[in-house]
Amino acid sequence: MPKLIPDDRSRQGPKGRPVLGVLISALALLAVIGAGLMIWMGATSPDNPSQEASREAVTGSPSGSSNANPTNRISPANPAYPVPAEPSATGTTKQ
């Protein structure tokens, strides 16, 4: 006749940690890391996170005017902006 062993004593390995404890610890660790990230981002962000501050960081001027990129002065010889062709050059004729 086989020997009867109670269920709680028939485990092969040591008793593990409860799942609820592991989940609560993971959420607590996530909260600590999130708080640390928020503090670090607040310390390293600019004092004035407005559009003027970002414009000044890019162009060097809070008004946005800069001589670094003169897009309003496009030369007519620029091949990216070709002059429309004459009708005779496209093969169409006036009737």
PDB file of N, CA, C and O in Angstrom:
ATOM      1  N   MET A   1       0.838  -1.168   0.000  1.00  0.00           N
ATOM      2  CA  MET A   1       0.000   0.000   0.000  1.00  0.00           C
ATOM      3  C   MET A   1       0.892   1.244   0.000  1.00  0.00           C
ATOM      4  O   MET A   1       1.809   1.354   0.814  1.00  0.00           O
ATOM      5  N   PRO A   2       0.609   2.216  -0.951  1.00  0.00           N
ATOM      6  CA  PRO A   2       1.453   3.413  -1.013  1.00  0.00           C
ATOM      7  C   PRO A   2       1.246   4.305   0.201  1.00  0.00           C
ATOM      8  O   PRO A   2       0.177   4.362   0.808  1.00  0.00           O
ATOM      9  N   LYS A   3       2.327   4.992   0.515  1.00  0.00           N
ATOM     10  CA  LYS A   3       2.299   5.901   1.661  1.00  0.00           C
ATOM     11  C   LYS A   3       1.568   7.188   1.262  1.00  0.00           C
ATOM     12  O   LYS A   3       1.872   7.758   0.214  1.00  0.00           O
ATOM     13  N   LEU A   4       0.627   7.652   2.060  1.00  0.00           N
ATOM     14  CA  LEU A   4      -0.120   8.879   1.781  1.00  0.00           C
ATOM     15  C   LEU A   4       0.633  10.074   2.355  1.00  0.00           C
ATOM     16  O   LEU A   4       0.968  10.114   3.539  1.00  0.00           O
ATOM     17  N   ILE A   5       0.889  11.046   1.483  1.00  0.00           N
ATOM     18  CA  ILE A   5       1.606  12.260   1.889  1.00  0.00           C
ATOM     19  C   ILE A   5       0.649  13.431   1.706  1.00  0.00           C
ATOM     20  O   ILE A   5       0.019  13.549   0.655  1.00  0.00           O
ATOM     21  N   PRO A   6       0.528  14.300   2.712  1.00  0.00           N
ATOM     22  CA  PRO A   6      -0.353  15.463   2.560  1.00  0.00           C
ATOM     23  C   PRO A   6       0.152  16.386   1.436  1.00  0.00           C
ATOM     24  O   PRO A   6       1.343  16.418   1.125  1.00  0.00           O
ATOM     25  N   ASP A   7      -0.785  17.132   0.840  1.00  0.00           N
ATOM     26  CA  ASP A   7      -0.450  17.990  -0.301  1.00  0.00           C
ATOM     27  C   ASP A   7       0.590  19.051   0.035  1.00  0.00           C
ATOM     28  O   ASP A   7       1.460  19.333  -0.789  1.00  0.00           O
ATOM     29  N   ASP A   8       0.526  19.643   1.213  1.00  0.00           N
ATOM     30  CA  ASP A   8       1.472  20.716   1.544  1.00  0.00           C
ATOM     31  C   ASP A   8       2.874  20.186   1.796  1.00  0.00           C
ATOM     32  O   ASP A   8       3.827  20.966   1.783  1.00  0.00           O
ATOM     33  N   ARG A   9       3.033  18.890   2.024  1.00  0.00           N
ATOM     34  CA  ARG A   9       4.358  18.329   2.257  1.00  0.00           C
ATOM     35  C   ARG A   9       4.903  17.634   1.016  1.00  0.00           C
ATOM     36  O   ARG A   9       6.041  17.164   1.027  1.00  0.00           O
ATOM     37  N   SER A  10       4.130  17.561  -0.032  1.00  0.00           N
ATOM     38  CA  SER A  10       4.571  16.833  -1.225  1.00  0.00           C
ATOM     39  C   SER A  10       5.287  17.725  -2.240  1.00  0.00           C
ATOM     40  O   SER A  10       5.564  17.278  -3.353  1.00  0.00           O
ATOM     41  N   ARG A  11       5.586  18.946  -1.890  1.00  0.00           N
ATOM     42  CA  ARG A  11       6.286  19.855  -2.805  1.00  0.00           C
ATOM     43  C   ARG A  11       7.716  19.381  -2.995  1.00  0.00           C
ATOM     44  O   ARG A  11       8.333  18.846  -2.074  1.00  0.00           O
ATOM     45  N   GLN A  12       8.230  19.580  -4.185  1.00  0.00           N
ATOM     46  CA  GLN A  12       9.581  19.129  -4.479  1.00  0.00           C
ATOM     47  C   GLN A  12      10.616  20.197  -4.141  1.00  0.00           C
ATOM     48  O   GLN A  12      11.741  19.867  -3.767  1.00  0.00           O
ATOM     49  N   GLY A  13      10.251  21.471  -4.268  1.00  0.00           N
ATOM     50  CA  GLY A  13      11.202  22.539  -4.009  1.00  0.00           C
ATOM     51  C   GLY A  13      10.734  23.410  -2.861  1.00  0.00           C
ATOM     52  O   GLY A  13       9.683  23.161  -2.271  1.00  0.00           O
ATOM     53  N   PRO A  14      11.531  24.455  -2.540  1.00  0.00           N
ATOM     54  CA  PRO A  14      11.119  25.352  -1.457  1.00  0.00           C
ATOM     55  C   PRO A  14       9.908  26.185  -1.879  1.00  0.00           C
ATOM     56  O   PRO A  14       9.654  26.382  -3.067  1.00  0.00           O
ATOM     57  N   LYS A  15       9.186  26.656  -0.903  1.00  0.00           N
ATOM     58  CA  LYS A  15       8.000  27.460  -1.168  1.00  0.00           C
ATOM     59  C   LYS A  15       8.433  28.807  -1.761  1.00  0.00           C
ATOM     60  O   LYS A  15       9.343  29.456  -1.245  1.00  0.00           O
ATOM     61  N   GLY A  16       7.778  29.215  -2.840  1.00  0.00           N
ATOM     62  CA  GLY A  16       8.133  30.456  -3.522  1.00  0.00           C
ATOM     63  C   GLY A  16       7.487  31.672  -2.891  1.00  0.00           C
ATOM     64  O   GLY A  16       6.726  31.576  -1.929  1.00  0.00           O
ATOM     65  N   ARG A  17       7.820  32.835  -3.472  1.00  0.00           N
ATOM     66  CA  ARG A  17       7.232  34.074  -2.977  1.00  0.00           C
ATOM     67  C   ARG A  17       5.804  34.178  -3.478  1.00  0.00           C
ATOM     68  O   ARG A  17       5.490  33.701  -4.568  1.00  0.00           O
ATOM     69  N   PRO A  18       4.943  34.794  -2.695  1.00  0.00           N
ATOM     70  CA  PRO A  18       3.568  34.980  -3.170  1.00  0.00           C
ATOM     71  C   PRO A  18       3.527  35.955  -4.350  1.00  0.00           C
ATOM     72  O   PRO A  18       4.270  36.937  -4.377  1.00  0.00           O
ATOM     73  N   VAL A  19       2.678  35.685  -5.295  1.00  0.00           N
ATOM     74  CA  VAL A  19       2.582  36.492  -6.508  1.00  0.00           C
ATOM     75  C   VAL A  19       2.153  37.915  -6.184  1.00  0.00           C
ATOM     76  O   VAL A  19       2.652  38.859  -6.796  1.00  0.00           O
ATOM     77  N   LEU A  20       1.252  38.085  -5.248  1.00  0.00           N
ATOM     78  CA  LEU A  20       0.790  39.425  -4.896  1.00  0.00           C
ATOM     79  C   LEU A  20       1.936  40.278  -4.353  1.00  0.00           C
ATOM     80  O   LEU A  20       2.020  41.466  -4.665  1.00  0.00           O
ATOM     81  N   GLY A  21       2.803  39.696  -3.559  1.00  0.00           N
ATOM     82  CA  GLY A  21       3.959  40.438  -3.032  1.00  0.00           C
ATOM     83  C   GLY A  21       4.896  40.879  -4.135  1.00  0.00           C
ATOM     84  O   GLY A  21       5.421  41.992  -4.096  1.00  0.00           O
ATOM     85  N   VAL A  22       5.112  40.020  -5.118  1.00  0.00           N
ATOM     86  CA  VAL A  22       5.989  40.367  -6.240  1.00  0.00           C
ATOM     87  C   VAL A  22       5.370  41.496  -7.063  1.00  0.00           C
ATOM     88  O   VAL A  22       6.076  42.415  -7.478  1.00  0.00           O
ATOM     89  N   LEU A  23       4.071  41.436  -7.300  1.00  0.00           N
ATOM     90  CA  LEU A  23       3.408  42.489  -8.072  1.00  0.00           C
ATOM     91  C   LEU A  23       3.438  43.828  -7.341  1.00  0.00           C
ATOM     92  O   LEU A  23       3.693  44.862  -7.958  1.00  0.00           O
ATOM     93  N   ILE A  24       3.184  43.818  -6.048  1.00  0.00           N
ATOM     94  CA  ILE A  24       3.219  45.064  -5.271  1.00  0.00           C
ATOM     95  C   ILE A  24       4.627  45.638  -5.256  1.00  0.00           C
ATOM     96  O   ILE A  24       4.800  46.851  -5.380  1.00  0.00           O
ATOM     97  N   SER A  25       5.647  44.777  -5.106  1.00  0.00           N
ATOM     98  CA  SER A  25       7.029  45.272  -5.123  1.00  0.00           C
ATOM     99  C   SER A  25       7.383  45.869  -6.481  1.00  0.00           C
ATOM    100  O   SER A  25       8.068  46.889  -6.550  1.00  0.00           O
ATOM    101  N   ALA A  26       6.921  45.243  -7.556  1.00  0.00           N
ATOM    102  CA  ALA A  26       7.212  45.771  -8.888  1.00  0.00           C
ATOM    103  C   ALA A  26       6.546  47.128  -9.098  1.00  0.00           C
ATOM    104  O   ALA A  26       7.151  48.027  -9.682  1.00  0.00           O
ATOM    105  N   LEU A  27       5.315  47.285  -8.631  1.00  0.00           N
ATOM    106  CA  LEU A  27       4.636  48.578  -8.761  1.00  0.00           C
ATOM    107  C   LEU A  27       5.309  49.654  -7.909  1.00  0.00           C
ATOM    108  O   LEU A  27       5.404  50.808  -8.329  1.00  0.00           O
ATOM    109  N   ALA A  28       5.772  49.283  -6.721  1.00  0.00           N
ATOM    110  CA  ALA A  28       6.480  50.249  -5.875  1.00  0.00           C
ATOM    111  C   ALA A  28       7.790  50.675  -6.533  1.00  0.00           C
ATOM    112  O   ALA A  28       8.137  51.856  -6.518  1.00  0.00           O
ATOM    113  N   LEU A  29       8.512  49.727  -7.104  1.00  0.00           N
ATOM    114  CA  LEU A  29       9.754  50.057  -7.800  1.00  0.00           C
ATOM    115  C   LEU A  29       9.482  50.936  -9.015  1.00  0.00           C
ATOM    116  O   LEU A  29      10.248  51.860  -9.291  1.00  0.00           O
ATOM    117  N   LEU A  30       8.410  50.664  -9.739  1.00  0.00           N
ATOM    118  CA  LEU A  30       8.024  51.496 -10.876  1.00  0.00           C
ATOM    119  C   LEU A  30       7.703  52.919 -10.433  1.00  0.00           C
ATOM    120  O   LEU A  30       8.069  53.874 -11.119  1.00  0.00           O
ATOM    121  N   ALA A  31       7.025  53.074  -9.298  1.00  0.00           N
ATOM    122  CA  ALA A  31       6.695  54.408  -8.792  1.00  0.00           C
ATOM    123  C   ALA A  31       7.956  55.172  -8.405  1.00  0.00           C
ATOM    124  O   ALA A  31       8.056  56.372  -8.665  1.00  0.00           O
ATOM    125  N   VAL A  32       8.916  54.494  -7.790  1.00  0.00           N
ATOM    126  CA  VAL A  32      10.170  55.151  -7.397  1.00  0.00           C
ATOM    127  C   VAL A  32      10.949  55.583  -8.636  1.00  0.00           C
ATOM    128  O   VAL A  32      11.476  56.694  -8.680  1.00  0.00           O
ATOM    129  N   ILE A  33      11.024  54.722  -9.631  1.00  0.00           N
ATOM    130  CA  ILE A  33      11.744  55.071 -10.860  1.00  0.00           C
ATOM    131  C   ILE A  33      11.037  56.210 -11.598  1.00  0.00           C
ATOM    132  O   ILE A  33      11.694  57.115 -12.113  1.00  0.00           O
ATOM    133  N   GLY A  34       9.711  56.172 -11.650  1.00  0.00           N
ATOM    134  CA  GLY A  34       8.958  57.249 -12.304  1.00  0.00           C
ATOM    135  C   GLY A  34       9.145  58.582 -11.606  1.00  0.00           C
ATOM    136  O   GLY A  34       9.294  59.612 -12.263  1.00  0.00           O
ATOM    137  N   ALA A  35       9.137  58.573 -10.267  1.00  0.00           N
ATOM    138  CA  ALA A  35       9.351  59.815  -9.519  1.00  0.00           C
ATOM    139  C   ALA A  35      10.760  60.346  -9.755  1.00  0.00           C
ATOM    140  O   ALA A  35      10.952  61.551  -9.917  1.00  0.00           O
ATOM    141  N   GLY A  36      11.733  59.461  -9.775  1.00  0.00           N
ATOM    142  CA  GLY A  36      13.108  59.886 -10.055  1.00  0.00           C
ATOM    143  C   GLY A  36      13.252  60.470 -11.443  1.00  0.00           C
ATOM    144  O   GLY A  36      13.963  61.457 -11.633  1.00  0.00           O
ATOM    145  N   LEU A  37      12.583  59.870 -12.418  1.00  0.00           N
ATOM    146  CA  LEU A  37      12.623  60.385 -13.787  1.00  0.00           C
ATOM    147  C   LEU A  37      11.983  61.764 -13.875  1.00  0.00           C
ATOM    148  O   LEU A  37      12.516  62.651 -14.542  1.00  0.00           O
ATOM    149  N   MET A  38      10.852  61.954 -13.211  1.00  0.00           N
ATOM    150  CA  MET A  38      10.186  63.267 -13.225  1.00  0.00           C
ATOM    151  C   MET A  38      11.063  64.338 -12.574  1.00  0.00           C
ATOM    152  O   MET A  38      11.147  65.461 -13.073  1.00  0.00           O
ATOM    153  N   ILE A  39      11.705  63.997 -11.479  1.00  0.00           N
ATOM    154  CA  ILE A  39      12.586  64.960 -10.801  1.00  0.00           C
ATOM    155  C   ILE A  39      13.764  65.306 -11.700  1.00  0.00           C
ATOM    156  O   ILE A  39      14.125  66.477 -11.823  1.00  0.00           O
ATOM    157  N   TRP A  40      14.370  64.296 -12.331  1.00  0.00           N
ATOM    158  CA  TRP A  40      15.520  64.549 -13.193  1.00  0.00           C
ATOM    159  C   TRP A  40      15.125  65.389 -14.407  1.00  0.00           C
ATOM    160  O   TRP A  40      15.852  66.308 -14.784  1.00  0.00           O
ATOM    161  N   MET A  41      13.972  65.082 -15.027  1.00  0.00           N
ATOM    162  CA  MET A  41      13.538  65.860 -16.190  1.00  0.00           C
ATOM    163  C   MET A  41      13.194  67.291 -15.798  1.00  0.00           C
ATOM    164  O   MET A  41      13.436  68.214 -16.575  1.00  0.00           O
ATOM    165  N   GLY A  42      12.635  67.491 -14.613  1.00  0.00           N
ATOM    166  CA  GLY A  42      12.335  68.839 -14.153  1.00  0.00           C
ATOM    167  C   GLY A  42      13.593  69.641 -13.896  1.00  0.00           C
ATOM    168  O   GLY A  42      13.611  70.856 -14.094  1.00  0.00           O
ATOM    169  N   ALA A  43      14.645  68.970 -13.455  1.00  0.00           N
ATOM    170  CA  ALA A  43      15.895  69.672 -13.168  1.00  0.00           C
ATOM    171  C   ALA A  43      16.660  70.015 -14.442  1.00  0.00           C
ATOM    172  O   ALA A  43      17.382  71.011 -14.475  1.00  0.00           O
ATOM    173  N   THR A  44      16.512  69.210 -15.484  1.00  0.00           N
ATOM    174  CA  THR A  44      17.284  69.451 -16.701  1.00  0.00           C
ATOM    175  C   THR A  44      16.510  70.201 -17.777  1.00  0.00           C
ATOM    176  O   THR A  44      17.095  70.562 -18.798  1.00  0.00           O
ATOM    177  N   SER A  45      15.223  70.448 -17.587  1.00  0.00           N
ATOM    178  CA  SER A  45      14.445  71.152 -18.606  1.00  0.00           C
ATOM    179  C   SER A  45      14.694  72.657 -18.512  1.00  0.00           C
ATOM    180  O   SER A  45      15.073  73.151 -17.450  1.00  0.00           O
ATOM    181  N   PRO A  46      14.488  73.389 -19.603  1.00  0.00           N
ATOM    182  CA  PRO A  46      14.694  74.837 -19.553  1.00  0.00           C
ATOM    183  C   PRO A  46      13.658  75.509 -18.658  1.00  0.00           C
ATOM    184  O   PRO A  46      12.571  74.979 -18.426  1.00  0.00           O
ATOM    185  N   ASP A  47      14.025  76.696 -18.158  1.00  0.00           N
ATOM    186  CA  ASP A  47      13.123  77.419 -17.268  1.00  0.00           C
ATOM    187  C   ASP A  47      11.889  77.932 -18.006  1.00  0.00           C
ATOM    188  O   ASP A  47      10.810  78.016 -17.420  1.00  0.00           O
ATOM    189  N   ASN A  48      12.035  78.270 -19.266  1.00  0.00           N
ATOM    190  CA  ASN A  48      10.927  78.809 -20.042  1.00  0.00           C
ATOM    191  C   ASN A  48      10.651  77.880 -21.224  1.00  0.00           C
ATOM    192  O   ASN A  48      11.191  78.097 -22.309  1.00  0.00           O
ATOM    193  N   PRO A  49       9.825  76.856 -21.037  1.00  0.00           N
ATOM    194  CA  PRO A  49       9.596  75.921 -22.141  1.00  0.00           C
ATOM    195  C   PRO A  49       8.550  76.423 -23.128  1.00  0.00           C
ATOM    196  O   PRO A  49       7.669  75.666 -23.538  1.00  0.00           O
ATOM    197  N   SER A  50       8.641  77.674 -23.507  1.00  0.00           N
ATOM    198  CA  SER A  50       7.659  78.240 -24.429  1.00  0.00           C
ATOM    199  C   SER A  50       8.168  78.131 -25.859  1.00  0.00           C
ATOM    200  O   SER A  50       9.262  77.625 -26.110  1.00  0.00           O
ATOM    201  N   GLN A  51       7.366  78.606 -26.774  1.00  0.00           N
ATOM    202  CA  GLN A  51       7.759  78.577 -28.171  1.00  0.00           C
ATOM    203  C   GLN A  51       8.938  79.514 -28.418  1.00  0.00           C
ATOM    204  O   GLN A  51       9.786  79.238 -29.266  1.00  0.00           O
ATOM    205  N   GLU A  52       8.991  80.616 -27.680  1.00  0.00           N
ATOM    206  CA  GLU A  52      10.105  81.543 -27.857  1.00  0.00           C
ATOM    207  C   GLU A  52      11.421  80.901 -27.449  1.00  0.00           C
ATOM    208  O   GLU A  52      12.444  81.110 -28.100  1.00  0.00           O
ATOM    209  N   ALA A  53      11.401  80.112 -26.363  1.00  0.00           N
ATOM    210  CA  ALA A  53      12.626  79.467 -25.910  1.00  0.00           C
ATOM    211  C   ALA A  53      13.115  78.448 -26.936  1.00  0.00           C
ATOM    212  O   ALA A  53      14.313  78.360 -27.202  1.00  0.00           O
ATOM    213  N   SER A  54      12.196  77.682 -27.508  1.00  0.00           N
ATOM    214  CA  SER A  54      12.620  76.707 -28.508  1.00  0.00           C
ATOM    215  C   SER A  54      13.073  77.405 -29.788  1.00  0.00           C
ATOM    216  O   SER A  54      14.011  76.951 -30.443  1.00  0.00           O
ATOM    217  N   ARG A  55      12.414  78.504 -30.146  1.00  0.00           N
ATOM    218  CA  ARG A  55      12.826  79.256 -31.326  1.00  0.00           C
ATOM    219  C   ARG A  55      14.210  79.848 -31.114  1.00  0.00           C
ATOM    220  O   ARG A  55      15.031  79.870 -32.032  1.00  0.00           O
ATOM    221  N   GLU A  56      14.467  80.328 -29.903  1.00  0.00           N
ATOM    222  CA  GLU A  56      15.779  80.901 -29.615  1.00  0.00           C
ATOM    223  C   GLU A  56      16.856  79.826 -29.644  1.00  0.00           C
ATOM    224  O   GLU A  56      17.984  80.091 -30.058  1.00  0.00           O
ATOM    225  N   ALA A  57      16.520  78.618 -29.209  1.00  0.00           N
ATOM    226  CA  ALA A  57      17.499  77.536 -29.234  1.00  0.00           C
ATOM    227  C   ALA A  57      17.854  77.144 -30.663  1.00  0.00           C
ATOM    228  O   ALA A  57      18.989  76.749 -30.930  1.00  0.00           O
ATOM    229  N   VAL A  58      16.899  77.246 -31.582  1.00  0.00           N
ATOM    230  CA  VAL A  58      17.146  76.843 -32.967  1.00  0.00           C
ATOM    231  C   VAL A  58      17.793  77.961 -33.768  1.00  0.00           C
ATOM    232  O   VAL A  58      18.799  77.733 -34.440  1.00  0.00           O
ATOM    233  N   THR A  59      17.230  79.174 -33.709  1.00  0.00           N
ATOM    234  CA  THR A  59      17.711  80.258 -34.565  1.00  0.00           C
ATOM    235  C   THR A  59      18.676  81.203 -33.872  1.00  0.00           C
ATOM    236  O   THR A  59      19.397  81.946 -34.538  1.00  0.00           O
ATOM    237  N   GLY A  60      18.701  81.189 -32.556  1.00  0.00           N
ATOM    238  CA  GLY A  60      19.556  82.111 -31.828  1.00  0.00           C
ATOM    239  C   GLY A  60      18.885  83.437 -31.548  1.00  0.00           C
ATOM    240  O   GLY A  60      19.502  84.326 -30.962  1.00  0.00           O
ATOM    241  N   SER A  61      17.638  83.590 -31.952  1.00  0.00           N
ATOM    242  CA  SER A  61      16.906  84.829 -31.753  1.00  0.00           C
ATOM    243  C   SER A  61      15.487  84.498 -31.303  1.00  0.00           C
ATOM    244  O   SER A  61      14.846  83.633 -31.899  1.00  0.00           O
ATOM    245  N   PRO A  62      14.971  85.176 -30.250  1.00  0.00           N
ATOM    246  CA  PRO A  62      13.607  84.869 -29.813  1.00  0.00           C
ATOM    247  C   PRO A  62      12.544  85.253 -30.830  1.00  0.00           C
ATOM    248  O   PRO A  62      11.442  84.707 -30.797  1.00  0.00           O
ATOM    249  N   SER A  63      12.850  86.179 -31.732  1.00  0.00           N
ATOM    250  CA  SER A  63      11.858  86.560 -32.736  1.00  0.00           C
ATOM    251  C   SER A  63      11.848  85.596 -33.915  1.00  0.00           C
ATOM    252  O   SER A  63      10.925  85.616 -34.729  1.00  0.00           O
ATOM    253  N   GLY A  64      12.865  84.759 -34.006  1.00  0.00           N
ATOM    254  CA  GLY A  64      12.925  83.791 -35.092  1.00  0.00           C
ATOM    255  C   GLY A  64      13.658  84.284 -36.311  1.00  0.00           C
ATOM    256  O   GLY A  64      13.888  83.511 -37.241  1.00  0.00           O
ATOM    257  N   SER A  65      14.037  85.565 -36.339  1.00  0.00           N
ATOM    258  CA  SER A  65      14.748  86.075 -37.506  1.00  0.00           C
ATOM    259  C   SER A  65      16.224  85.726 -37.389  1.00  0.00           C
ATOM    260  O   SER A  65      16.849  85.926 -36.347  1.00  0.00           O
ATOM    261  N   SER A  66      16.751  85.211 -38.459  1.00  0.00           N
ATOM    262  CA  SER A  66      18.148  84.812 -38.473  1.00  0.00           C
ATOM    263  C   SER A  66      18.643  84.863 -39.907  1.00  0.00           C
ATOM    264  O   SER A  66      17.863  84.688 -40.844  1.00  0.00           O
ATOM    265  N   ASN A  67      19.906  85.097 -40.078  1.00  0.00           N
ATOM    266  CA  ASN A  67      20.497  85.105 -41.409  1.00  0.00           C
ATOM    267  C   ASN A  67      21.031  83.728 -41.784  1.00  0.00           C
ATOM    268  O   ASN A  67      21.643  83.562 -42.839  1.00  0.00           O
ATOM    269  N   ALA A  68      20.800  82.743 -40.924  1.00  0.00           N
ATOM    270  CA  ALA A  68      21.349  81.420 -41.165  1.00  0.00           C
ATOM    271  C   ALA A  68      20.655  80.707 -42.317  1.00  0.00           C
ATOM    272  O   ALA A  68      21.301  79.945 -43.036  1.00  0.00           O
ATOM    273  N   ASN A  69      19.369  80.929 -42.514  1.00  0.00           N
ATOM    274  CA  ASN A  69      18.630  80.216 -43.552  1.00  0.00           C
ATOM    275  C   ASN A  69      17.735  81.192 -44.306  1.00  0.00           C
ATOM    276  O   ASN A  69      16.561  81.332 -43.964  1.00  0.00           O
ATOM    277  N   PRO A  70      18.255  81.863 -45.313  1.00  0.00           N
ATOM    278  CA  PRO A  70      17.443  82.853 -46.037  1.00  0.00           C
ATOM    279  C   PRO A  70      16.539  82.186 -47.069  1.00  0.00           C
ATOM    280  O   PRO A  70      16.871  82.158 -48.254  1.00  0.00           O
ATOM    281  N   THR A  71      15.408  81.653 -46.636  1.00  0.00           N
ATOM    282  CA  THR A  71      14.512  80.965 -47.568  1.00  0.00           C
ATOM    283  C   THR A  71      13.666  81.931 -48.375  1.00  0.00           C
ATOM    284  O   THR A  71      13.060  81.527 -49.368  1.00  0.00           O
ATOM    285  N   ASN A  72      13.608  83.196 -47.978  1.00  0.00           N
ATOM    286  CA  ASN A  72      12.782  84.142 -48.721  1.00  0.00           C
ATOM    287  C   ASN A  72      13.510  84.689 -49.948  1.00  0.00           C
ATOM    288  O   ASN A  72      12.902  85.397 -50.751  1.00  0.00           O
ATOM    289  N   ARG A  73      14.773  84.382 -50.110  1.00  0.00           N
ATOM    290  CA  ARG A  73      15.538  84.864 -51.258  1.00  0.00           C
ATOM    291  C   ARG A  73      15.914  83.680 -52.145  1.00  0.00           C
ATOM    292  O   ARG A  73      17.021  83.153 -52.043  1.00  0.00           O
ATOM    293  N   ILE A  74      15.015  83.272 -52.995  1.00  0.00           N
ATOM    294  CA  ILE A  74      15.263  82.142 -53.883  1.00  0.00           C
ATOM    295  C   ILE A  74      15.668  82.697 -55.243  1.00  0.00           C
ATOM    296  O   ILE A  74      14.948  83.495 -55.844  1.00  0.00           O
ATOM    297  N   SER A  75      16.806  82.270 -55.705  1.00  0.00           N
ATOM    298  CA  SER A  75      17.260  82.769 -57.002  1.00  0.00           C
ATOM    299  C   SER A  75      16.497  82.059 -58.115  1.00  0.00           C
ATOM    300  O   SER A  75      16.165  80.882 -57.973  1.00  0.00           O
ATOM    301  N   PRO A  76      16.210  82.751 -59.222  1.00  0.00           N
ATOM    302  CA  PRO A  76      15.470  82.112 -60.313  1.00  0.00           C
ATOM    303  C   PRO A  76      16.269  81.022 -61.008  1.00  0.00           C
ATOM    304  O   PRO A  76      15.694  80.209 -61.732  1.00  0.00           O
ATOM    305  N   ALA A  77      17.577  80.984 -60.805  1.00  0.00           N
ATOM    306  CA  ALA A  77      18.398  79.966 -61.448  1.00  0.00           C
ATOM    307  C   ALA A  77      18.436  78.671 -60.635  1.00  0.00           C
ATOM    308  O   ALA A  77      19.125  77.725 -61.015  1.00  0.00           O
ATOM    309  N   ASN A  78      17.719  78.623 -59.549  1.00  0.00           N
ATOM    310  CA  ASN A  78      17.712  77.436 -58.702  1.00  0.00           C
ATOM    311  C   ASN A  78      16.924  76.328 -59.398  1.00  0.00           C
ATOM    312  O   ASN A  78      15.744  76.525 -59.689  1.00  0.00           O
ATOM    313  N   PRO A  79      17.528  75.172 -59.676  1.00  0.00           N
ATOM    314  CA  PRO A  79      16.799  74.114 -60.384  1.00  0.00           C
ATOM    315  C   PRO A  79      15.673  73.495 -59.558  1.00  0.00           C
ATOM    316  O   PRO A  79      14.818  72.805 -60.114  1.00  0.00           O
ATOM    317  N   ALA A  80      15.652  73.722 -58.261  1.00  0.00           N
ATOM    318  CA  ALA A  80      14.554  73.196 -57.458  1.00  0.00           C
ATOM    319  C   ALA A  80      13.278  73.998 -57.686  1.00  0.00           C
ATOM    320  O   ALA A  80      12.183  73.508 -57.408  1.00  0.00           O
ATOM    321  N   TYR A  81      13.402  75.215 -58.183  1.00  0.00           N
ATOM    322  CA  TYR A  81      12.257  76.078 -58.467  1.00  0.00           C
ATOM    323  C   TYR A  81      12.341  76.512 -59.929  1.00  0.00           C
ATOM    324  O   TYR A  81      12.677  77.665 -60.200  1.00  0.00           O
ATOM    325  N   PRO A  82      12.048  75.624 -60.875  1.00  0.00           N
ATOM    326  CA  PRO A  82      12.229  75.987 -62.289  1.00  0.00           C
ATOM    327  C   PRO A  82      11.175  76.981 -62.756  1.00  0.00           C
ATOM    328  O   PRO A  82      10.053  77.020 -62.251  1.00  0.00           O
ATOM    329  N   VAL A  83      11.566  77.766 -63.719  1.00  0.00           N
ATOM    330  CA  VAL A  83      10.661  78.723 -64.344  1.00  0.00           C
ATOM    331  C   VAL A  83       9.759  77.939 -65.294  1.00  0.00           C
ATOM    332  O   VAL A  83      10.243  77.045 -65.988  1.00  0.00           O
ATOM    333  N   PRO A  84       8.469  78.245 -65.346  1.00  0.00           N
ATOM    334  CA  PRO A  84       7.590  77.514 -66.277  1.00  0.00           C
ATOM    335  C   PRO A  84       8.082  77.647 -67.710  1.00  0.00           C
ATOM    336  O   PRO A  84       8.546  78.707 -68.130  1.00  0.00           O
ATOM    337  N   ALA A  85       7.974  76.565 -68.442  1.00  0.00           N
ATOM    338  CA  ALA A  85       8.467  76.532 -69.822  1.00  0.00           C
ATOM    339  C   ALA A  85       7.532  77.303 -70.741  1.00  0.00           C
ATOM    340  O   ALA A  85       6.346  77.475 -70.457  1.00  0.00           O
ATOM    341  N   GLU A  86       8.092  77.756 -71.835  1.00  0.00           N
ATOM    342  CA  GLU A  86       7.298  78.408 -72.869  1.00  0.00           C
ATOM    343  C   GLU A  86       6.406  77.356 -73.523  1.00  0.00           C
ATOM    344  O   GLU A  86       6.801  76.194 -73.614  1.00  0.00           O
ATOM    345  N   PRO A  87       5.225  77.731 -73.974  1.00  0.00           N
ATOM    346  CA  PRO A  87       4.350  76.736 -74.619  1.00  0.00           C
ATOM    347  C   PRO A  87       5.003  76.062 -75.814  1.00  0.00           C
ATOM    348  O   PRO A  87       4.736  74.889 -76.074  1.00  0.00           O
ATOM    349  N   SER A  88       5.856  76.777 -76.550  1.00  0.00           N
ATOM    350  CA  SER A  88       6.491  76.165 -77.718  1.00  0.00           C
ATOM    351  C   SER A  88       7.515  75.108 -77.306  1.00  0.00           C
ATOM    352  O   SER A  88       7.832  74.219 -78.097  1.00  0.00           O
ATOM    353  N   ALA A  89       8.027  75.190 -76.100  1.00  0.00           N
ATOM    354  CA  ALA A  89       9.025  74.228 -75.643  1.00  0.00           C
ATOM    355  C   ALA A  89       8.392  72.906 -75.245  1.00  0.00           C
ATOM    356  O   ALA A  89       9.073  71.881 -75.224  1.00  0.00           O
ATOM    357  N   THR A  90       7.111  72.910 -74.930  1.00  0.00           N
ATOM    358  CA  THR A  90       6.447  71.675 -74.519  1.00  0.00           C
ATOM    359  C   THR A  90       5.765  70.968 -75.674  1.00  0.00           C
ATOM    360  O   THR A  90       5.204  69.888 -75.487  1.00  0.00           O
ATOM    361  N   GLY A  91       5.801  71.546 -76.853  1.00  0.00           N
ATOM    362  CA  GLY A  91       5.190  70.906 -78.007  1.00  0.00           C
ATOM    363  C   GLY A  91       3.762  71.334 -78.264  1.00  0.00           C
ATOM    364  O   GLY A  91       3.156  70.888 -79.238  1.00  0.00           O
ATOM    365  N   THR A  92       3.212  72.178 -77.427  1.00  0.00           N
ATOM    366  CA  THR A  92       1.848  72.647 -77.661  1.00  0.00           C
ATOM    367  C   THR A  92       1.910  73.955 -78.432  1.00  0.00           C
ATOM    368  O   THR A  92       2.825  74.757 -78.246  1.00  0.00           O
ATOM    369  N   THR A  93       0.961  74.151 -79.268  1.00  0.00           N
ATOM    370  CA  THR A  93       0.901  75.392 -80.039  1.00  0.00           C
ATOM    371  C   THR A  93      -0.431  76.062 -79.810  1.00  0.00           C
ATOM    372  O   THR A  93      -1.433  75.410 -79.513  1.00  0.00           O
ATOM    373  N   LYS A  94      -0.430  77.363 -79.950  1.00  0.00           N
ATOM    374  CA  LYS A  94      -1.679  78.115 -79.814  1.00  0.00           C
ATOM    375  C   LYS A  94      -2.468  78.001 -81.100  1.00  0.00           C
ATOM    376  O   LYS A  94      -1.891  78.033 -82.187  1.00  0.00           O
ATOM    377  N   GLN A  95      -3.762  77.869 -80.994  1.00  0.00           N
ATOM    378  CA  GLN A  95      -4.591  77.771 -82.191  1.00  0.00           C
ATOM    379  C   GLN A  95      -5.488  78.952 -82.328  1.00  0.00           C
ATOM    380  O   GLN A  95      -6.258  79.035 -83.284  1.00  0.00           O
TER     381      GLN A  95
END
